[in-house]
Amino acid sequence: MKNQADVIVAKRAGFCPGVKGAIEKVLELEAAGKKPVYTIGPLIHNKQVTDMLAAKQISAINTPDEATDKSGVLVIRAHGITPQFQTQVQASGMEVVDATCPLVKHAQNIIEKFAREGYHTVIVGDGDHAEVIGLMGYTHGQGVVVSGPEEAAKLPYFDKVNVVSQTTQKESVFYATAEEVKKHAAVCQISNTICQPTKDRQKETIEQAQHADLVIVVGGKHSANTTRLALLCKGLAPAVQHVETETELEEDLVKKATRIFITAGASTPDWVIDRVAARVREMHAVGIKGESNDD
């Protein structure tokens, strides 16, 4: 008879401190009667959470001009924004709460420091991501974004360059890119701005995924860090599935696996992870019961 699968849920799955802090902040504002609450851009790339926030009159807008009720509160999300946009937000006349992740602020400060000293900035990350767009605002107009060493190979020569990272970047990609940038500069400062929660999540994922038959990555399909986590797993495990909720699980994949590792992106709430884990165990329990009845 088939044994119950070994299902391991990552200890470091789910909300990172920056996202957790931003969500707690908007919920505190809403509970205090500060309605409506507007976030500059989506607070989090997770539909289940944004639906919950919308039910509490917490919604995303792109600019202060889009706020229909000027007595509401504007919240700068964890990803941060450019200094120029910050000035525009502060000048809106509305109450403004800054929920930028402290680790993103740290990256902004490092970029600003070296930019003032005449360094060009190379950011390793996704140029369309909100965090990276914000970071570019601190480069004093002397910044470029590359996704990896292949793009870095096409860079021009710099007198002085500071290499930084999107905080959720894969560490091996960052260092490989930094080594390539070194070839294009007289002076190259390497500033590893990948946040510690991301490093810890990647370390645990590498350790567990390489021993699993199936890895299930839980999180929004539009979440950059969740997608990156799924790609990391695809190089380590024979089968990987990226799901937003338990309804997307592939039953055949789950039932035939004997060791399953479940992890999640930084924007995935615990309750969604718990539902996926419960459904995985349920699928195996049903499969075992069915086999037993057939005997």
C-alpha positions in Angstrom: 0.0 0.0 0.0 1.2 3.5 -0.8 2.6 5.5 2.2 1.5 9.1 3.1 3.8 11.6 1.3 6.5 13.5 3.2 5.2 17.1 2.9 7.6 19.8 4.1 6.5 23.4 4.3 9.3 26.0 4.2 10.0 27.7 7.5 10.8 30.9 5.7 7.8 30.9 3.3 5.4 33.8 3.1 5.5 37.5 4.0 8.9 39.1 4.4 9.2 41.8 7.1 8.8 44.6 4.6 5.6 43.4 3.2 4.2 42.3 6.6 5.0 45.8 7.9 3.3 47.6 5.0 0.1 45.5 5.4 0.0 46.0 9.1 0.4 49.7 8.6 -2.6 50.0 6.2 -4.8 47.8 8.4 -3.9 50.0 11.4 -4.9 53.1 9.5 -8.1 51.5 8.4 -8.9 50.4 12.0 -8.2 53.9 13.2 -10.9 55.3 10.9 -8.5 56.7 8.3 -10.7 56.1 5.3 -10.2 55.7 2.5 -6.7 54.4 2.4 -4.9 54.7 -0.9 -1.6 52.9 -1.7 0.7 54.2 -4.4 0.6 51.2 -6.7 -0.5 47.7 -5.5 0.6 47.1 -2.0 1.3 43.5 -2.8 1.3 41.2 -5.8 -1.2 38.7 -4.4 -4.9 38.8 -5.5 -6.1 37.1 -2.3 -4.6 39.9 -0.2 -5.6 42.8 -2.5 -9.2 41.5 -2.5 -9.2 41.5 1.3 -7.8 45.0 1.4 -10.3 46.3 -1.2 -13.2 45.1 1.1 -11.8 47.4 3.7 -11.6 50.4 1.4 -7.9 50.1 0.9 -7.2 50.5 -2.8 -4.3 51.1 -5.2 -3.9 54.3 -7.3 -1.0 55.4 -9.5 -0.8 59.1 -8.6 -2.3 61.3 -5.9 -4.5 62.9 -8.5 -6.4 59.7 -8.8 -7.6 59.9 -5.2 -11.3 60.6 -5.3 -11.5 61.5 -1.6 -8.7 63.9 -0.6 -9.4 63.4 3.1 -8.0 59.9 2.8 -4.5 58.7 3.4 -1.7 58.0 0.9 0.6 55.1 1.7 3.9 54.6 -0.1 4.3 50.9 -0.4 7.2 48.7 0.6 8.8 48.9 -2.8 9.5 52.6 -2.4 9.4 55.4 -5.0 11.7 57.9 -6.7 12.7 61.0 -4.8 11.0 63.1 -7.5 7.7 61.2 -7.1 8.1 61.4 -3.3 8.1 65.2 -3.7 5.0 65.1 -5.8 3.2 62.8 -3.3 4.2 65.1 -0.3 2.9 68.1 -2.2 -0.6 66.5 -2.8 -2.0 68.0 0.4 -3.1 64.6 1.6 -1.8 62.8 4.7 1.1 60.6 3.6 2.5 57.5 5.4 5.8 56.0 4.2 5.8 52.2 4.4 8.9 51.7 2.3 10.7 48.6 3.5 13.8 49.6 5.6 16.0 47.2 3.5 14.8 49.0 0.3 15.7 52.3 1.9 19.1 50.9 2.7 19.6 50.1 -1.0 18.4 53.6 -1.9 20.9 55.2 0.5 23.8 53.2 -0.8 23.0 54.2 -4.4 22.6 57.9 -3.3 25.9 57.9 -1.4 28.0 56.6 -4.3 26.1 58.6 -6.9 27.0 61.8 -5.0 30.7 60.7 -5.3 30.4 60.5 -9.1 29.8 56.7 -9.4 27.6 55.3 -12.1 25.1 52.7 -10.9 24.4 49.3 -12.3 21.3 47.7 -10.8 20.9 43.9 -11.2 17.2 43.3 -11.4 14.0 43.7 -13.4 13.8 47.2 -15.0 10.0 47.1 -14.9 9.7 46.3 -11.2 8.4 49.0 -8.9 11.4 48.7 -6.5 13.9 49.0 -9.3 12.1 52.0 -10.8 12.3 53.7 -7.4 16.0 52.8 -7.0 16.8 54.3 -10.4 15.6 57.7 -9.0 18.6 57.8 -6.7 21.2 57.3 -9.4 21.4 61.0 -10.3 20.6 60.1 -13.9 23.7 57.8 -14.1 22.1 54.4 -13.7 21.4 51.4 -15.8 19.5 48.1 -15.1 20.7 44.7 -16.3 19.0 41.4 -15.7 22.2 39.3 -15.6 25.8 38.8 -16.8 24.7 38.5 -20.5 23.3 42.1 -20.5 26.2 43.3 -18.3 28.6 42.1 -21.1 27.2 44.8 -23.4 27.9 47.7 -21.0 30.2 50.5 -21.9 33.4 51.3 -19.9 33.0 53.3 -16.6 35.6 55.2 -14.6 33.7 54.4 -11.4 30.7 52.1 -11.0 28.6 50.9 -8.1 26.9 47.5 -8.6 23.8 47.0 -6.5 20.9 44.6 -6.5 17.1 44.5 -6.5 16.5 43.3 -2.9 14.9 40.0 -4.0 17.5 39.1 -6.7 19.0 35.6 -6.8 22.4 35.9 -5.2 24.3 33.8 -7.7 23.0 36.0 -10.5 24.0 39.1 -8.7 27.6 38.0 -8.1 28.0 36.6 -11.7 26.8 40.0 -13.0 29.1 42.0 -10.7 32.1 40.0 -11.9 31.2 40.9 -15.5 30.7 44.6 -14.6 34.3 44.5 -13.1 35.6 44.1 -16.6 34.0 47.3 -17.7 35.3 49.7 -15.0 38.5 51.2 -13.6 36.9 51.2 -10.1 34.1 48.8 -9.2 32.2 49.0 -5.9 30.1 45.9 -5.3 27.2 46.5 -2.9 25.2 43.4 -2.2 21.8 44.9 -1.4 19.9 41.6 -1.5 17.8 41.5 1.7 18.6 38.9 4.4 15.1 37.3 4.3 15.6 36.7 0.6 19.0 35.1 1.2 17.5 32.9 3.9 14.6 31.9 1.7 16.8 31.0 -1.2 19.2 29.0 1.0 16.4 26.9 2.5 14.9 26.4 -0.9 18.1 25.1 -2.4 18.6 22.7 0.5 15.1 21.3 0.4 14.2 21.4 -3.3 17.1 19.3 -4.4 15.8 16.4 -2.3 12.1 16.7 -3.3 10.2 14.9 -6.1 7.8 17.9 -6.4 8.2 21.5 -5.3 5.1 23.7 -5.0 5.7 27.4 -5.1 2.8 29.4 -3.8 2.2 33.0 -4.7 1.0 35.6 -7.2 1.8 35.0 -10.9 2.7 38.7 -11.2 5.1 38.6 -8.2 8.7 38.9 -9.3 10.2 37.3 -6.3 7.8 34.3 -6.4 8.4 33.8 -10.1 12.2 33.9 -9.4 11.8 31.4 -6.6 9.9 29.0 -9.0 12.7 29.4 -11.6 15.3 28.6 -8.9 13.4 25.4 -8.0 13.1 24.3 -11.7 16.9 23.8 -11.7 16.8 21.7 -8.6 13.8 19.4 -8.6 12.3 17.1 -11.2 8.8 18.7 -11.0 7.8 22.2 -10.0 4.4 23.8 -9.9 3.7 27.5 -9.3 0.2 28.1 -7.9 -1.7 31.0 -6.5 -4.2 28.9 -4.6 -4.9 25.3 -3.7 -7.5 25.1 -6.6 -4.6 25.1 -9.2 -2.8 22.0 -7.8 -2.3 19.2 -10.4 -3.7 16.2 -8.6 -1.7 13.6 -10.6 1.6 15.4 -9.9 0.8 15.6 -6.2 -0.3 12.0 -5.8 2.7 10.4 -7.5 5.2 12.4 -5.4 6.6 10.9 -2.3 8.5 14.0 -1.0 6.9 17.3 -1.5 8.4 20.7 -0.6 6.1 23.7 -0.4 7.5 27.2 -0.4 6.1 30.7 -1.1 7.1 34.1 -2.2 7.4 37.2 0.1 3.9 38.4 -0.9 2.1 35.2 0.0 0.0 35.1 3.2 0.2 32.2 5.7 -3.5 31.3 5.2 -3.0 30.6 1.5 0.1 28.5 2.2 -1.8 26.6 4.8 -4.6 25.8 2.4 -2.3 24.5 -0.2 -0.5 22.3 2.3 -3.8 21.0 3.6 -5.1 20.2 0.1 -1.8 18.4 -0.8 -2.2 16.2 2.3 -5.9 15.6 1.5 -5.1 14.5 -2.0 -2.7 11.9 -0.7 -5.1 10.7 2.0 -7.8 10.2 -0.6 -5.4 8.4 -2.9 -4.3 6.1 -0.1 -7.9 5.3 0.9 -8.8 4.6 -2.7 -5.9 2.2 -3.1 -6.9 0.5 0.1 -10.5 0.0 -1.0 -9.3 -1.6 -4.2 -7.3 -4.3 -2.3 
